[in-house]
Amino acid sequence: MTTTVTQDQYAIDQPEAILSPALVVFRELVEHNIQVMLDIAGSTERLRPHCKTHKMPAVARMQLEQGITKHKCATFAEADMLADAGAKDIFLGYNLVGPNIERAVAFAARYPDVSFSVTGDDASAIKSLGEVISAAGHTIGVLLDIDPGRQRTGVPVGREARELYALIDRTAGLRAEGLHLYDGHQRQQDFGERTAAVNAEWQKVAAFRDELVEAGHPVPRIVCGGTPTFPVYAAIYDPAIELSPGTCVFHDSGYGNAFPDMDRFIPAAVVFTRVISRPTPNRVTFDVGTKAIASDPPMGKRAFFPAIPNGEQVIHNEEHLVIETPDADRWSPGDTAIAIPSHVCPTVALHDQAVVISDDKVVDHWPVTARTRCINV
Ligand SMILES: Cc1ncc(COP(=O)(O)O)c(C=O)c1O
């Protein structure tokens, strides 16, 4: 990891009181990361953090308390969680199809004081959304999802995108609220190369926005990027840009390893684990299986153990992680350690709650409210 992580940052008084494996959040480190986010963004108005990383009302409230009024999510459960936490401007950056169209009506009815918006990239889905929303007497914002080369969702800038935006703008029940630009494929390790690639895409999107405005359409916002491209968009002066990083509020060892320029963020959510066996002279087995730490990163790279920086992760089963290390004899069953997830967002979603540490002490337990699929609507 390029971020310097010290064991002291993760000191816990009375670790014997914590069941393992446990998601543990260090409150001061979350506060630190939110401050770094604000510093990079330059102002609260430019930020629209994605809540998919934490899924916790407690963290949403910390951001609200810092004056962050705009929020992004990917599921209705996250939207519910944000609204219940007090957010008044919620962008669900996801295309609505099937029963999710009716859920948009239910959400608009349940939270009349929330400004709610979603993405769209398909004419028939956009028309269905407009019909159902206007029949119910509501309006919602729609941002056209632009594909900046990731080829996951969205349409490239050009004729089809222009027609879709015009459709959104003229459809009853819908407000044309701008563009959505998520570019998770921009993973160049070198910050200069990443900046150049993002700027090249941005030029096209900005020119497309200018065309839309000239054609008489409102384009109030362009919601851009995730954590790796956050500082790049933050450095572009354009009043329409809203920055939508998610991961950096907790940070993780995956981004810490991949992006040296992320070194101001400190991993704030870790998995607390215990040794449960010493099966061979060079092996230590921890109770942090794939049901406690995300297994989408490649085998061997799912966690960073500050206490065993050079250990090799050789077996990862549902409730077991086996690490080979020449220092295995320093470990005994019952010993505790912390594992910094390589991918924190799906790791958080594996846990019902987080044990909260402040000033080295357990001070609270925060529910991971939006790990479910359905809360209110
Ligand atoms: C649409 C969208 N926006 C924002 C983000 C946040 O990206 P990151 O996790 O890199 O901060 C993601 C991440 O998956 C995403 O899918």
The ligand as a Tripos MOL2 file, in Angstrom:
@<TRIPOS>MOLECULE
LIG
   16    16     1     0     0
SMALL
NO_CHARGES

@<TRIPOS>ATOM
      1 C1        -21.8410    4.8090  -10.9980 C.3       1 LIG1
      2 C2        -20.7830    4.8850   -9.9620 C.ar      1 LIG1
      3 N1        -20.4740    6.0860   -9.4410 N.ar      1 LIG1
      4 C3        -19.5170    6.2330   -8.5000 C.ar      1 LIG1
      5 C4        -18.8190    5.1290   -8.0380 C.ar      1 LIG1
      6 C5        -17.7830    5.3310   -6.9750 C.3       1 LIG1
      7 O1        -16.5360    4.8840   -7.4210 O.3       1 LIG1
      8 P1        -15.3740    4.5810   -6.3910 P.3       1 LIG1
      9 O2        -15.7570    3.3590   -5.6760 O.co2     1 LIG1
     10 O3        -14.1740    4.4040   -7.2640 O.co2     1 LIG1
     11 O4        -15.2470    5.7280   -5.5080 O.co2     1 LIG1
     12 C6        -19.1140    3.8590   -8.5580 C.ar      1 LIG1
     13 C7        -18.3900    2.6720   -8.1230 C.2       1 LIG1
     14 O5        -18.6410    1.5520   -8.4470 O.2       1 LIG1
     15 C8        -20.1190    3.7380   -9.5460 C.ar      1 LIG1
     16 O6        -20.4470    2.5440  -10.0730 O.3       1 LIG1
@<TRIPOS>BOND
     1     1     2 1
     2     2     3 ar
     3     2    15 ar
     4     3     4 ar
     5     4     5 ar
     6     5     6 1
     7     5    12 ar
     8     6     7 1
     9     7     8 1
    10     8     9 2
    11     8    10 1
    12     8    11 1
    13    12    13 1
    14    12    15 ar
    15    13    14 2
    16    15    16 1
@<TRIPOS>SUBSTRUCTURE
     1 LIG1         1 GROUP 0 **** ****
